[in-house]
Amino acid sequence: MSVSKPSTLQVPLEQAEAQALLPVKGKSPVFSEEVIRRAAEGKAYYVEIIYRGLSPLLFGISLRYAGNREDAEDILQESFIKIFNNLSRFRHEGSFEGWARRITVNTALEFLRKKTLYFEEIDKSRGTPSKENIEDVLQAEELMELLRLMPDGYRTVFNLYVIEGFSHAEIAKMLGISEGTSKSQLSRAKEWIRQRLVNVYPERFSHLKNSNSDE
């Protein structure tokens, strides 16, 4: 089964109403119960509202986990299949956007598991990376580019902990690893970022050069 952008040539009597609900560029989409209900019934224009409203957000999430556009597009497509197949199960007990986001994250994790994620244990003899939040010194575009280049195991845990806000206990359960492994992956991910920044931008990030310290 594949998901493509819904056609805008169906349900002409609802076109004006639905077009008025399409997301405005630069603003977060808001999905009413009516939009979700009609999309669950298969109304094409309301399906399009959800598709167009969520696509930028969900593709960004997919790309953060996949590291490349081809895999991200596969994750996005599978995510929309699950979203549209389960619209009737959404209980309106939280934000619809958050619900769709969780589906996408879980879909990305399933995709990565099929690729056999490798989680490297930290070598304590190499020292412990700084507790400094390396990501705070980066622009969003810079962080996205680094995530694209990062090894899968590092990138997955970094995304889940730093960006999604999961705890190490939650990450361990989601990925089938120990909390210690989750912590070591995050530490190595931050160290990987630090080294990359120091090597590529020595003047801008010289203050990170000797940031390692024991906990």
C-alpha positions in Angstrom: 0.0 0.0 0.0 1.3 3.4 -0.9 0.3 6.9 0.1 0.5 9.8 -2.3 -0.7 13.3 -2.0 -4.6 13.2 -2.1 -6.2 14.4 -5.3 -8.0 17.8 -5.2 -10.4 16.7 -8.0 -12.9 15.0 -5.7 -15.9 16.2 -3.6 -16.3 19.6 -5.4 -19.2 20.7 -3.1 -16.9 20.7 -0.1 -13.9 22.4 -1.9 -14.5 26.0 -0.7 -15.0 24.9 2.9 -12.0 22.6 3.0 -9.7 25.0 1.2 -10.4 27.5 3.9 -9.0 25.0 6.5 -5.8 24.3 4.7 -2.7 25.2 6.7 -1.2 28.7 6.4 2.6 28.7 5.6 4.6 29.6 8.7 1.8 28.7 11.2 1.3 25.5 13.1 -1.8 23.6 11.7 -4.8 23.2 13.9 -7.0 20.2 13.3 -10.6 20.3 14.5 -12.6 17.3 15.5 -14.7 17.9 12.3 -11.7 17.8 10.1 -10.4 14.6 11.7 -13.8 12.9 11.5 -14.4 13.7 7.9 -10.9 12.6 7.0 -11.6 9.3 8.8 -14.7 8.9 6.6 -12.4 9.3 3.6 -13.4 12.8 2.5 -10.6 13.7 0.1 -10.3 17.4 0.9 -10.1 16.7 4.6 -7.5 14.1 4.1 -5.6 16.7 2.1 -5.8 19.2 5.0 -4.2 16.7 7.3 -1.6 15.6 4.7 -0.6 19.1 3.9 -0.7 20.3 7.5 1.5 17.5 8.9 3.9 16.7 6.0 6.6 19.4 6.8 6.7 18.4 10.5 6.6 14.7 10.0 9.2 14.8 7.2 11.5 16.7 9.4 11.1 14.1 12.1 11.6 11.3 9.6 14.8 12.9 8.2 16.2 13.4 11.7 16.0 9.7 12.3 16.8 8.4 8.8 19.8 10.6 8.0 18.9 10.7 4.3 16.0 11.8 2.2 15.3 8.4 0.6 14.8 6.6 3.9 13.0 9.6 5.3 10.4 9.5 2.5 9.8 5.8 3.2 9.3 6.5 6.9 7.0 9.4 6.1 4.9 7.3 3.7 4.5 4.5 6.2 3.7 7.0 8.9 0.8 8.5 6.9 -0.5 5.0 6.1 -0.7 4.4 9.9 -2.1 7.8 10.6 -4.9 7.5 8.1 -5.7 3.9 8.9 -6.1 4.8 12.6 -7.8 8.2 12.5 -11.0 6.7 14.0 -8.9 5.6 17.0 -7.8 9.1 17.9 -9.6 10.1 21.1 -9.0 13.8 21.2 -7.4 13.5 24.6 -4.2 15.3 23.5 -3.1 17.2 20.4 -3.6 15.5 17.1 -0.2 16.8 16.0 1.4 15.1 19.0 -0.4 11.9 18.3 0.8 11.9 14.7 4.3 12.8 15.8 4.5 9.7 18.1 3.3 7.5 15.3 6.1 8.9 13.1 8.8 8.4 15.8 7.7 4.8 16.3 7.6 4.2 12.6 11.2 5.6 12.3 12.4 3.3 15.1 10.8 0.3 13.5 12.5 1.2 10.2 15.9 1.5 11.9 15.5 -1.8 13.8 15.1 -3.5 10.4 18.5 -2.0 9.5 19.9 -3.6 12.6 20.9 -0.6 14.8 24.4 -0.8 16.3 24.9 0.7 19.8 28.5 1.2 20.7 29.3 1.0 24.4 31.4 3.9 25.7 35.1 3.3 26.3 35.7 4.7 29.8 39.4 4.9 29.2 38.7 7.7 26.7 37.2 10.0 29.3 33.7 11.2 29.7 32.4 13.9 27.4 31.4 17.2 28.9 27.9 17.7 30.3 27.6 20.9 28.3 24.6 20.9 25.9 26.5 21.0 22.7 23.3 21.3 20.7 22.5 24.7 22.4 25.4 26.4 20.5 24.1 25.3 17.1 21.5 26.7 14.7 18.7 24.3 13.7 20.1 23.8 10.2 23.5 23.0 11.6 22.2 20.5 14.0 20.1 18.8 11.2 23.2 18.5 9.0 25.2 16.9 11.9 22.4 14.5 12.6 22.4 13.5 9.0 26.0 12.5 9.2 25.9 10.9 12.7 26.1 7.1 13.1 22.6 5.6 13.4 22.9 4.5 17.1 24.1 7.9 18.2 21.5 9.7 16.1 18.6 7.6 17.4 19.3 8.1 21.1 20.2 11.8 20.6 16.9 12.4 18.9 14.9 10.5 21.5 16.6 12.2 24.5 17.4 15.7 23.4 14.7 16.5 20.9 11.8 14.2 21.8 12.4 14.5 25.6 12.3 10.8 26.5 14.1 9.6 29.6 16.9 7.0 29.4 14.6 4.5 31.0 12.0 5.1 28.3 14.6 5.0 25.5 16.0 1.7 26.9 12.5 0.1 26.8 11.8 1.5 23.3 15.0 0.2 21.8 15.5 -2.9 23.8 18.8 -1.8 25.3 20.0 -1.0 28.9 19.8 2.5 30.4 23.6 2.5 30.5 23.8 1.9 26.8 21.3 4.7 26.2 23.4 7.1 28.4 26.6 6.0 26.6 25.1 6.6 23.2 24.1 10.1 24.2 27.5 10.8 25.6 29.2 9.5 22.4 26.8 11.5 20.3 27.6 14.7 22.0 31.3 13.9 21.9 31.0 13.2 18.2 29.3 16.6 17.6 32.0 18.3 19.7 34.8 16.8 17.7 33.2 17.6 14.4 32.6 21.2 15.4 36.2 21.7 16.6 37.7 20.1 13.5 35.4 21.9 11.0 35.0 25.2 12.7 38.1 25.6 14.8 37.8 29.4 15.4 34.1 29.4 16.2 34.2 26.5 18.5 37.6 26.7 20.0 36.1 26.8 23.5 34.9 23.2 23.0 38.4 21.9 22.4 39.1 21.0 25.9 35.6 20.6 27.3 36.0 17.0 28.5 35.7 16.6 32.2 35.0 13.7 34.7 31.5 13.5 36.1 
